[in-house]
Protein backbone atom coordinates (compact mmCIF):
# COMPACT_ATOMS: atom_id res chain seq x y z
CA UNK A 1 0.00 0.00 0.00
CA UNK A 2 2.76 2.44 0.89
CA UNK A 3 5.36 2.86 -1.80
CA UNK A 4 7.99 4.39 0.44
CA UNK A 5 11.41 4.99 -1.10
CA UNK A 6 14.11 2.66 0.17
CA UNK A 7 16.12 5.61 1.48
CA UNK A 8 14.48 6.20 4.84
CA UNK A 9 16.62 9.12 6.04
CA UNK A 10 16.38 11.01 2.75
CA UNK A 11 12.59 10.62 2.87
CA UNK A 12 12.48 11.96 6.43
CA UNK A 13 14.61 14.92 5.38
CA UNK A 14 12.46 15.66 2.34
CA UNK A 15 9.24 15.37 4.38
CA UNK A 16 10.67 17.55 7.13
CA UNK A 17 11.55 20.27 4.63
CA UNK A 18 8.12 20.01 2.98
CA UNK A 19 6.35 20.44 6.31
CA UNK A 20 8.49 23.49 7.16
CA UNK A 21 7.75 25.03 3.74
CA UNK A 22 4.00 24.32 3.93
CA UNK A 23 3.74 25.58 7.50
CA UNK A 24 5.66 28.76 6.66
CA UNK A 25 3.48 29.58 3.66
CA UNK A 26 0.26 28.68 5.49
CA UNK A 27 1.19 30.88 8.45
CA UNK A 28 1.95 33.78 6.10
CA UNK A 29 -1.64 33.62 4.85
CA UNK A 30 -3.33 32.53 8.09
CA UNK A 31 -5.91 35.17 9.11
CA UNK A 32 -6.10 35.80 12.86
CA UNK A 33 -8.54 38.67 12.55
CA UNK A 34 -12.23 37.70 12.50
CA UNK A 35 -12.78 40.26 9.73
CA UNK A 36 -10.20 38.52 7.54
CA UNK A 37 -11.64 35.07 8.26
CA UNK A 38 -15.24 34.84 7.03
CA UNK A 39 -17.33 32.42 9.08
CA UNK A 40 -17.92 29.90 6.26
CA UNK A 41 -14.15 29.55 5.71
CA UNK A 42 -13.04 29.27 9.34
CA UNK A 43 -13.45 25.49 9.56
CA UNK A 44 -11.30 24.83 6.49
CA UNK A 45 -8.72 27.47 7.49
CA UNK A 46 -8.31 25.85 10.90
CA UNK A 47 -8.35 22.36 9.42
CA UNK A 48 -5.52 23.22 7.06
CA UNK A 49 -3.20 24.45 9.79
CA UNK A 50 -4.20 21.70 12.23
CA UNK A 51 -3.39 19.12 9.55
CA UNK A 52 0.11 20.51 9.09
CA UNK A 53 0.66 20.61 12.86
CA UNK A 54 -0.28 16.91 13.06
CA UNK A 55 2.27 16.15 10.33
CA UNK A 56 4.87 18.24 12.19
CA UNK A 57 4.31 16.19 15.36
CA UNK A 58 4.75 12.96 13.43
CA UNK A 59 8.00 13.97 11.74
CA UNK A 60 9.28 15.41 15.04
CA UNK A 61 8.83 12.04 16.73
CA UNK A 62 10.72 10.31 13.91
CA UNK A 63 13.56 12.82 13.95
CA UNK A 64 13.80 12.62 17.74
CA UNK A 65 14.26 8.84 17.52
CA UNK A 66 16.59 8.97 14.52
CA UNK A 67 18.37 5.80 15.59
CA UNK A 68 15.13 3.84 15.41
CA UNK A 69 13.75 3.65 11.87
CA UNK A 70 9.98 3.47 11.79
CA UNK A 71 8.88 3.06 8.18
CA UNK A 72 5.21 2.65 9.15
CA UNK A 73 5.06 6.00 10.94
CA UNK A 74 6.99 7.68 8.13
CA UNK A 75 4.60 6.22 5.54
CA UNK A 76 1.68 7.56 7.59
CA UNK A 77 3.17 11.07 7.77
CA UNK A 78 3.95 11.07 4.03
CA UNK A 79 0.40 9.87 3.26
CA UNK A 80 -1.20 12.45 5.57
CA UNK A 81 0.83 15.22 3.99
CA UNK A 82 -0.21 14.08 0.51
CA UNK A 83 -3.88 13.65 1.48
CA UNK A 84 -4.24 17.15 2.84
CA UNK A 85 -6.70 18.30 5.50
CA UNK A 86 -9.62 15.99 6.11
CA UNK A 87 -8.03 13.28 3.99
CA UNK A 88 -7.44 10.64 6.58
CA UNK A 89 -9.47 10.78 9.72
CA UNK A 90 -10.85 12.83 12.52
CA UNK A 91 -9.38 15.43 14.76
CA UNK A 92 -8.08 14.88 18.25
CA UNK A 93 -11.41 14.34 19.99
CA UNK A 94 -12.79 17.83 19.83
CA UNK A 95 -15.47 18.39 17.23
CA UNK A 96 -15.97 22.16 17.36
CA UNK A 97 -17.49 23.67 14.24
CA UNK A 98 -15.23 26.69 13.85
CA UNK A 99 -17.46 28.18 11.18
CA UNK A 100 -20.05 29.09 13.83
CA UNK A 101 -17.96 30.17 16.85
CA UNK A 102 -17.91 33.76 18.06
CA UNK A 103 -15.39 36.23 16.65
CA UNK A 104 -13.63 36.42 20.03
CA UNK A 105 -13.30 32.65 20.22
CA UNK A 106 -11.99 32.51 16.66
CA UNK A 107 -9.41 35.21 17.30
CA UNK A 108 -8.12 33.46 20.45
CA UNK A 109 -7.95 30.08 18.66
CA UNK A 110 -6.28 31.57 15.58
CA UNK A 111 -3.61 33.36 17.63
CA UNK A 112 -2.91 30.18 19.58
CA UNK A 113 -2.62 28.15 16.37
CA UNK A 114 -0.33 30.77 14.82
CA UNK A 115 1.96 30.69 17.88
CA UNK A 116 1.99 26.90 17.84
CA UNK A 117 2.74 26.82 14.12
CA UNK A 118 5.60 29.30 14.47
CA UNK A 119 7.06 27.21 17.32
CA UNK A 120 6.96 24.08 15.14
CA UNK A 121 8.69 25.91 12.28
CA UNK A 122 11.49 26.97 14.64
CA UNK A 123 11.75 23.53 16.24
CA UNK A 124 11.81 21.62 12.96
CA UNK A 125 14.18 24.20 11.49
CA UNK A 126 16.61 23.49 14.31
CA UNK A 127 16.61 19.82 13.33
CA UNK A 128 18.03 20.74 9.95
CA UNK A 129 20.92 22.69 11.54
CA UNK A 130 21.95 20.43 14.42
CA UNK A 131 25.29 18.75 14.71
CA UNK A 132 24.69 15.13 13.83
CA UNK A 133 22.45 16.10 10.94
CA UNK A 134 25.40 15.39 8.64
CA UNK A 135 24.47 11.70 8.77
CA UNK A 136 21.14 12.53 7.19
CA UNK A 137 22.47 15.11 4.76
CA UNK A 138 25.14 12.84 3.33
CA UNK A 139 22.53 10.26 2.35
CA UNK A 140 20.94 12.63 -0.18
C-alpha angles and dihedrals in degrees: 000000000000114000096198117174114251091240101084099179094047089051091051090050093048092047092047091053092046092053091049091049094046093046092048094051093043092051090050089059099033109120114218094174116088089222091058093046111062113209096245091056099045096088094053093042091054092042091055095054094040089053092054091047090054090052090048091054091051096050090043091058091050094048091047090056095041092151091060112065113211109184093175094058091043091051089051093051092047091049093047091050091050094045095054127206115342091010101115118021148314133314126262098289100289115104102188115158099224092191090074104037122112121271091247092053091048093050092050092047093045093050091048092050091047091052091047092048093050090050091053091050090053094044095048090042089058089056090062092053103042124116106256091043087101088082089062096040095052091057092065 
